[in-house]
Structure formats: structure tokens, C-alpha cells
Amino acid sequence: MEGEPLEFGFMEEEHKAQEASKSNNPGKLENLNTYQRYASTTAIYPSIGQLNVCESNRNPYYPALGLAGEVGEFCNKLKKVMRDNKGVITPEFIKDAESELGDILWYLAACATELGLELGTIAEANLGKLFKRKEKGTLKGSGDER
């Protein structure tokens, strides 16, 4: 409904994202949540937000599989740096890496959107967890509950 808050912000922000997607230039991104809103305007895949699983009407499967594929592409290119270039990272690799990491970010944002999560909230929680581990001296080790 027009004028009502959206799941990830207000109508004005959604309108900005829609307009930016039309011009192919979102301008300066303020934060991860802004990126997520803009990225969601470019999402086209089967059953986007409409898969009835546990009545959640979400489809994280397609973007999760895309995320795995993009991470694989990035890792494969990095592997070839080791194999073909003796581990020397070149400006060409960095340019390719930037593109692949952008694709990874897009799929990560799509996964979060399908699950009703915001990237900013995810990032904040992750940093909170890491800083607690750092304080406790448990950055090294294994297990989620360190």
C-alpha cells in the first residue's frame, strides 16, 4: 500500500531504488541495506518471494545456489593465480576479483532478502560476535559458541 512502511524501509527509499535502477546509476551507496534495496530491484528468478515453504512465502534456494556458484568462480580464479602465476596477484586479477565479489554480494543480498533479513543487521551481529571473541581471546579455534 502506498505510504505504508515497506519491509526494508519507507516508500521514499524504495522509490529512490526504483528510479536509480531505471538510470543504471544508484549513486553513492550509504550502507549495506541501501545496496540490498537497490539490488532487489534487479532480481529476476523463479518464484522470487513466492515459494510456499512452511508458509513463509520465500525462495532462498535460487539465490543460495547462485551464491555458491559465484564463490566457486572466485575461488577457481584465485586457484589459477597460484597455479599459473606463482601466487602473484596482478591488477587484472584484482579487477576480476572485484567483479566476482560484486556478484557474490548480490546473491548474498538476495538470500537475505528472501529470508526477511537486512545485510546491515547481519553485518552488525557478525561484528558483535567477532569482537566478543576477540575480548575473550577465542578468535582462533572452532565452534560457533566460542
C-alpha positions as protocol buffer text, in pm:
chain_id: "A"
residue {
  index: 1
  type: MET
  ca { x: 0 y: 0 z: 0 }
}
residue {
  index: 2
  type: GLU
  ca { x: 126 y: 344 z: -87 }
}
residue {
  index: 3
  type: GLY
  ca { x: 252 y: 545 z: 207 }
}
residue {
  index: 4
  type: GLU
  ca { x: 290 y: 245 z: 437 }
}
residue {
  index: 5
  type: PRO
  ca { x: 635 y: 131 z: 555 }
}
residue {
  index: 6
  type: LEU
  ca { x: 799 y: -139 z: 345 }
}
residue {
  index: 7
  type: GLU
  ca { x: 972 y: -443 z: 485 }
}
residue {
  index: 8
  type: PHE
  ca { x: 1316 y: -276 z: 448 }
}
residue {
  index: 9
  type: GLY
  ca { x: 1238 y: 95 z: 470 }
}
residue {
  index: 10
  type: PHE
  ca { x: 994 y: 358 z: 366 }
}
residue {
  index: 11
  type: MET
  ca { x: 825 y: 429 z: 34 }
}
residue {
  index: 12
  type: GLU
  ca { x: 1063 y: 717 z: -38 }
}
residue {
  index: 13
  type: GLU
  ca { x: 1368 y: 490 z: -14 }
}
residue {
  index: 14
  type: GLU
  ca { x: 1201 y: 225 z: -231 }
}
residue {
  index: 15
  type: HIS
  ca { x: 1112 y: 494 z: -485 }
}
residue {
  index: 16
  type: LYS
  ca { x: 1479 y: 608 z: -493 }
}
residue {
  index: 17
  type: ALA
  ca { x: 1589 y: 249 z: -554 }
}
residue {
  index: 18
  type: GLN
  ca { x: 1337 y: 206 z: -836 }
}
residue {
  index: 19
  type: GLU
  ca { x: 1442 y: 534 z: -1000 }
}
residue {
  index: 20
  type: ALA
  ca { x: 1812 y: 452 z: -965 }
}
residue {
  index: 21
  type: SER
  ca { x: 1760 y: 113 z: -1127 }
}
residue {
  index: 22
  type: LYS
  ca { x: 1600 y: 284 z: -1427 }
}
residue {
  index: 23
  type: SER
  ca { x: 1903 y: 510 z: -1474 }
}
residue {
  index: 24
  type: ASN
  ca { x: 2156 y: 230 z: -1412 }
}
residue {
  index: 25
  type: ASN
  ca { x: 2330 y: 459 z: -1161 }
}
residue {
  index: 26
  type: PRO
  ca { x: 2242 y: 426 z: -794 }
}
residue {
  index: 27
  type: GLY
  ca { x: 2492 y: 695 z: -694 }
}
residue {
  index: 28
  type: LYS
  ca { x: 2679 y: 667 z: -366 }
}
residue {
  index: 29
  type: LEU
  ca { x: 2554 y: 383 z: -151 }
}
residue {
  index: 30
  type: GLU
  ca { x: 2506 y: 479 z: 212 }
}
residue {
  index: 31
  type: ASN
  ca { x: 2517 y: 133 z: 364 }
}
residue {
  index: 32
  type: LEU
  ca { x: 2455 y: -236 z: 307 }
}
residue {
  index: 33
  type: ASN
  ca { x: 2080 y: -201 z: 350 }
}
residue {
  index: 34
  type: THR
  ca { x: 2071 y: 60 z: 73 }
}
residue {
  index: 35
  type: TYR
  ca { x: 2268 y: -175 z: -152 }
}
residue {
  index: 36
  type: GLN
  ca { x: 2026 y: -454 z: -68 }
}
residue {
  index: 37
  type: ARG
  ca { x: 1723 y: -244 z: -163 }
}
residue {
  index: 38
  type: TYR
  ca { x: 1880 y: -139 z: -494 }
}
residue {
  index: 39
  type: ALA
  ca { x: 1996 y: -493 z: -572 }
}
residue {
  index: 40
  type: SER
  ca { x: 1648 y: -632 z: -509 }
}
residue {
  index: 41
  type: THR
  ca { x: 1515 y: -417 z: -795 }
}
residue {
  index: 42
  type: THR
  ca { x: 1733 y: -620 z: -1036 }
}
residue {
  index: 43
  type: ALA
  ca { x: 1632 y: -964 z: -909 }
}
residue {
  index: 44
  type: ILE
  ca { x: 1467 y: -1192 z: -1165 }
}
residue {
  index: 45
  type: TYR
  ca { x: 1442 y: -1562 z: -1085 }
}
residue {
  index: 46
  type: PRO
  ca { x: 1180 y: -1834 z: -1050 }
}
residue {
  index: 47
  type: SER
  ca { x: 933 y: -1799 z: -762 }
}
residue {
  index: 48
  type: ILE
  ca { x: 1101 y: -1488 z: -626 }
}
residue {
  index: 49
  type: GLY
  ca { x: 948 y: -1435 z: -284 }
}
residue {
  index: 50
  type: GLN
  ca { x: 666 y: -1677 z: -364 }
}
residue {
  index: 51
  type: LEU
  ca { x: 777 y: -2029 z: -275 }
}
residue {
  index: 52
  type: ASN
  ca { x: 541 y: -2170 z: -12 }
}
residue {
  index: 53
  type: VAL
  ca { x: 772 y: -2341 z: 232 }
}
residue {
  index: 54
  type: CYS
  ca { x: 643 y: -2351 z: 590 }
}
residue {
  index: 55
  type: GLU
  ca { x: 406 y: -2074 z: 486 }
}
residue {
  index: 56
  type: SER
  ca { x: 696 y: -1827 z: 470 }
}
residue {
  index: 57
  type: ASN
  ca { x: 647 y: -1740 z: 101 }
}
residue {
  index: 58
  type: ARG
  ca { x: 1023 y: -1723 z: 50 }
}
residue {
  index: 59
  type: ASN
  ca { x: 1260 y: -1866 z: -208 }
}
residue {
  index: 60
  type: PRO
  ca { x: 1617 y: -1859 z: -76 }
}
residue {
  index: 61
  type: TYR
  ca { x: 1712 y: -2164 z: -283 }
}
residue {
  index: 62
  type: TYR
  ca { x: 1780 y: -1997 z: -617 }
}
residue {
  index: 63
  type: PRO
  ca { x: 1998 y: -1716 z: -478 }
}
residue {
  index: 64
  type: ALA
  ca { x: 2176 y: -1956 z: -239 }
}
residue {
  index: 65
  type: LEU
  ca { x: 2274 y: -2180 z: -530 }
}
residue {
  index: 66
  type: GLY
  ca { x: 2383 y: -1873 z: -726 }
}
residue {
  index: 67
  type: LEU
  ca { x: 2592 y: -1762 z: -427 }
}
residue {
  index: 68
  type: ALA
  ca { x: 2767 y: -2099 z: -415 }
}
residue {
  index: 69
  type: GLY
  ca { x: 2838 y: -2078 z: -788 }
}
residue {
  index: 70
  type: GLU
  ca { x: 2984 y: -1727 z: -766 }
}
residue {
  index: 71
  type: VAL
  ca { x: 3202 y: -1817 z: -467 }
}
residue {
  index: 72
  type: GLY
  ca { x: 3324 y: -2115 z: -671 }
}
residue {
  index: 73
  type: GLU
  ca { x: 3409 y: -1889 z: -966 }
}
residue {
  index: 74
  type: PHE
  ca { x: 3606 y: -1655 z: -739 }
}
residue {
  index: 75
  type: CYS
  ca { x: 3794 y: -1944 z: -578 }
}
residue {
  index: 76
  type: ASN
  ca { x: 3868 y: -2101 z: -916 }
}
residue {
  index: 77
  type: LYS
  ca { x: 4019 y: -1777 z: -1045 }
}
residue {
  index: 78
  type: LEU
  ca { x: 4227 y: -1745 z: -728 }
}
residue {
  index: 79
  type: LYS
  ca { x: 4342 y: -2107 z: -768 }
}
residue {
  index: 80
  type: LYS
  ca { x: 4465 y: -2024 z: -1118 }
}
residue {
  index: 81
  type: VAL
  ca { x: 4669 y: -1734 z: -977 }
}
residue {
  index: 82
  type: MET
  ca { x: 4850 y: -1992 z: -763 }
}
residue {
  index: 83
  type: ARG
  ca { x: 4888 y: -2238 z: -1048 }
}
residue {
  index: 84
  type: ASP
  ca { x: 4968 y: -2008 z: -1339 }
}
residue {
  index: 85
  type: ASN
  ca { x: 5119 y: -1700 z: -1176 }
}
residue {
  index: 86
  type: LYS
  ca { x: 5305 y: -1846 z: -875 }
}
residue {
  index: 87
  type: GLY
  ca { x: 5062 y: -1675 z: -639 }
}
residue {
  index: 88
  type: VAL
  ca { x: 5137 y: -1324 z: -765 }
}
residue {
  index: 89
  type: ILE
  ca { x: 4819 y: -1119 z: -762 }
}
residue {
  index: 90
  type: THR
  ca { x: 4804 y: -888 z: -1061 }
}
residue {
  index: 91
  type: PRO
  ca { x: 4594 y: -577 z: -1129 }
}
residue {
  index: 92
  type: GLU
  ca { x: 4399 y: -787 z: -1381 }
}
residue {
  index: 93
  type: PHE
  ca { x: 4313 y: -1039 z: -1112 }
}
residue {
  index: 94
  type: ILE
  ca { x: 4205 y: -762 z: -876 }
}
residue {
  index: 95
  type: LYS
  ca { x: 3972 y: -625 z: -1144 }
}
residue {
  index: 96
  type: ASP
  ca { x: 3823 y: -974 z: -1199 }
}
residue {
  index: 97
  type: ALA
  ca { x: 3800 y: -1027 z: -822 }
}
residue {
  index: 98
  type: GLU
  ca { x: 3609 y: -702 z: -777 }
}
residue {
  index: 99
  type: SER
  ca { x: 3353 y: -816 z: -1033 }
}
residue {
  index: 100
  type: GLU
  ca { x: 3318 y: -1165 z: -883 }
}
residue {
  index: 101
  type: LEU
  ca { x: 3292 y: -1026 z: -529 }
}
residue {
  index: 102
  type: GLY
  ca { x: 3018 y: -793 z: -653 }
}
residue {
  index: 103
  type: ASP
  ca { x: 2828 y: -1094 z: -787 }
}
residue {
  index: 104
  type: ILE
  ca { x: 2878 y: -1270 z: -451 }
}
residue {
  index: 105
  type: LEU
  ca { x: 2743 y: -963 z: -271 }
}
residue {
  index: 106
  type: TRP
  ca { x: 2436 y: -954 z: -499 }
}
residue {
  index: 107
  type: TYR
  ca { x: 2349 y: -1318 z: -429 }
}
residue {
  index: 108
  type: LEU
  ca { x: 2414 y: -1271 z: -56 }
}
residue {
  index: 109
  type: ALA
  ca { x: 2176 y: -974 z: -58 }
}
residue {
  index: 110
  type: ALA
  ca { x: 1913 y: -1180 z: -245 }
}
residue {
  index: 111
  type: CYS
  ca { x: 1942 y: -1461 z: 12 }
}
residue {
  index: 112
  type: ALA
  ca { x: 1898 y: -1214 z: 296 }
}
residue {
  index: 113
  type: THR
  ca { x: 1600 y: -1050 z: 126 }
}
residue {
  index: 114
  type: GLU
  ca { x: 1428 y: -1384 z: 70 }
}
residue {
  index: 115
  type: LEU
  ca { x: 1469 y: -1462 z: 442 }
}
residue {
  index: 116
  type: GLY
  ca { x: 1344 y: -1120 z: 550 }
}
residue {
  index: 117
  type: LEU
  ca { x: 1684 y: -1014 z: 682 }
}
residue {
  index: 118
  type: GLU
  ca { x: 1884 y: -695 z: 631 }
}
residue {
  index: 119
  type: LEU
  ca { x: 2253 y: -705 z: 538 }
}
residue {
  index: 120
  type: GLY
  ca { x: 2329 y: -423 z: 783 }
}
residue {
  index: 121
  type: THR
  ca { x: 2180 y: -618 z: 1072 }
}
residue {
  index: 122
  type: ILE
  ca { x: 2369 y: -931 z: 968 }
}
residue {
  index: 123
  type: ALA
  ca { x: 2696 y: -735 z: 949 }
}
residue {
  index: 124
  type: GLU
  ca { x: 2643 y: -570 z: 1288 }
}
residue {
  index: 125
  type: ALA
  ca { x: 2563 y: -901 z: 1457 }
}
residue {
  index: 126
  type: ASN
  ca { x: 2866 y: -1064 z: 1298 }
}
residue {
  index: 127
  type: LEU
  ca { x: 3099 y: -786 z: 1415 }
}
residue {
  index: 128
  type: GLY
  ca { x: 2948 y: -807 z: 1763 }
}
residue {
  index: 129
  type: LYS
  ca { x: 3018 y: -1179 z: 1772 }
}
residue {
  index: 130
  type: LEU
  ca { x: 3376 y: -1130 z: 1649 }
}
residue {
  index: 131
  type: PHE
  ca { x: 3453 y: -851 z: 1897 }
}
residue {
  index: 132
  type: LYS
  ca { x: 3327 y: -1069 z: 2184 }
}
residue {
  index: 133
  type: ARG
  ca { x: 3554 y: -1350 z: 2066 }
}
residue {
  index: 134
  type: LYS
  ca { x: 3844 y: -1106 z: 2043 }
}
residue {
  index: 135
  type: GLU
  ca { x: 3780 y: -988 z: 2401 }
}
residue {
  index: 136
  type: LYS
  ca { x: 3769 y: -1348 z: 2524 }
}
residue {
  index: 137
  type: GLY
  ca { x: 4076 y: -1443 z: 2321 }
}
residue {
  index: 138
  type: THR
  ca { x: 3880 y: -1702 z: 2123 }
}
residue {
  index: 139
  type: LEU
  ca { x: 3916 y: -1574 z: 1766 }
}
residue {
  index: 140
  type: LYS
  ca { x: 4120 y: -1884 z: 1693 }
}
residue {
  index: 141
  type: GLY
  ca { x: 3961 y: -2220 z: 1740 }
}
residue {
  index: 142
  type: SER
  ca { x: 3643 y: -2380 z: 1615 }
}
residue {
  index: 143
  type: GLY
  ca { x: 3277 y: -2394 z: 1700 }
}
residue {
  index: 144
  type: ASP
  ca { x: 3010 y: -2129 z: 1686 }
}
residue {
  index: 145
  type: GLU
  ca { x: 2983 y: -2086 z: 2064 }
}
residue {
  index: 146
  type: ARG
  ca { x: 3341 y: -1985 z: 2148 }
}
